[in-house]
Amino acid sequence: MNYEKIVVKDNGDGKMFFWCSGCGCAHILQTGKRGQYANHIFNEDYYKPTFKLENSLMPFTIVIGKNHCAFTITNGIITYRPECTHHLAGHSTEMRERWDWGGIIFTKNDEGNFNYEIQK
């Protein structure tokens, strides 16, 4: 029996959601080429995910207001870069399963994909 917890949610169109313990909110990485967005490569492991930017070793960077979060994700471990503006800057932590994602509601459709709605 697998006791690991799913730490990444896929809404079915390539948007991968995960909980960021540093920022205290969900982040989204787009997998596959979608218009202007980068192609994030996902190892298809929902328990211990690895994400990489296609043709780059650069960390992911997310800016929310004045908050800056730069990180890499390898085998279910988020490594936060020192330039992050939160308390986990310069540290690594295991990804967490989280379903109450502050303003994002997930539902599962008949095909087993996650849909999301952002509450206002």
C-alpha positions in Angstrom: 0.0 0.0 0.0 1.3 3.5 -0.9 1.2 5.8 2.1 2.7 8.7 0.2 0.6 11.8 -0.3 0.0 13.5 -3.6 1.7 16.9 -3.5 1.0 18.1 -7.1 -2.4 18.6 -8.7 -3.0 18.6 -12.4 -6.1 20.4 -13.7 -6.0 18.5 -17.0 -4.7 21.3 -19.3 -1.1 21.2 -18.1 -1.3 23.6 -15.1 0.4 21.9 -12.2 -0.5 23.3 -8.7 1.5 22.8 -5.6 1.6 24.3 -2.1 4.5 26.6 -1.3 5.3 26.5 2.4 7.4 29.6 2.1 4.8 31.8 0.6 1.8 30.1 2.3 -0.1 29.8 -0.9 -0.4 27.7 -4.1 1.9 28.2 -7.0 1.2 27.1 -10.6 3.7 25.7 -13.2 2.5 25.3 -16.8 3.7 22.1 -18.4 3.7 21.7 -22.1 4.0 24.7 -24.5 1.1 27.1 -24.0 1.5 30.4 -25.9 3.9 32.7 -24.2 4.5 30.4 -21.2 7.7 28.4 -20.6 7.7 24.7 -21.1 8.1 23.1 -17.7 9.1 19.5 -17.8 7.4 17.3 -15.2 8.6 13.8 -14.3 4.9 12.6 -14.0 5.5 11.7 -10.3 2.7 13.2 -8.2 4.3 12.1 -4.9 7.9 13.1 -5.5 7.8 15.5 -8.4 10.7 17.0 -10.3 10.1 20.1 -12.5 12.7 21.6 -14.9 12.6 24.5 -17.3 13.2 23.3 -20.9 16.7 24.2 -22.0 17.6 25.9 -18.7 19.1 25.3 -15.3 17.6 28.5 -13.9 15.4 28.3 -10.8 11.6 29.0 -11.1 10.7 32.6 -10.0 7.3 33.7 -8.9 6.5 37.2 -7.9 3.3 38.0 -5.9 3.1 41.6 -5.0 6.2 42.4 -3.1 7.0 38.8 -2.4 9.6 37.0 -4.4 10.0 33.2 -4.5 12.8 31.5 -6.4 13.1 27.7 -6.2 13.9 24.4 -7.7 11.8 21.2 -7.3 13.6 17.8 -7.4 12.2 14.5 -6.1 9.6 16.2 -4.0 12.0 18.6 -2.3 11.6 22.4 -2.8 15.0 24.2 -2.6 14.4 27.9 -2.0 17.1 30.3 -3.3 18.6 32.9 -0.9 16.9 35.8 -2.7 13.4 34.6 -1.6 11.6 37.2 0.6 10.1 34.6 2.9 11.3 32.7 6.0 12.4 29.6 4.0 15.0 31.5 1.9 18.1 29.4 1.5 16.5 26.3 2.9 15.0 23.0 1.5 11.8 21.4 2.5 9.7 18.4 1.5 6.6 19.3 -0.5 3.3 19.1 1.4 -0.1 17.8 0.5 -2.6 20.5 0.9 -6.2 20.7 -0.2 -7.5 24.0 1.4 -5.4 26.2 -0.8 -6.6 29.7 0.3 -8.9 30.9 -2.5 -8.4 28.0 -4.9 -11.0 25.3 -4.9 -10.2 22.0 -6.6 -12.8 19.6 -8.0 -12.2 16.3 -9.8 -14.1 15.7 -13.1 -15.3 12.4 -14.5 -11.9 11.8 -16.3 -10.1 12.1 -13.0 -8.5 15.5 -13.8 -8.5 18.4 -11.3 -10.4 21.5 -12.2 -9.8 24.7 -10.2 -11.7 27.9 -9.4 -10.1 30.9 -7.9 -12.4 32.5 -5.3 -12.6 36.3 -5.2 
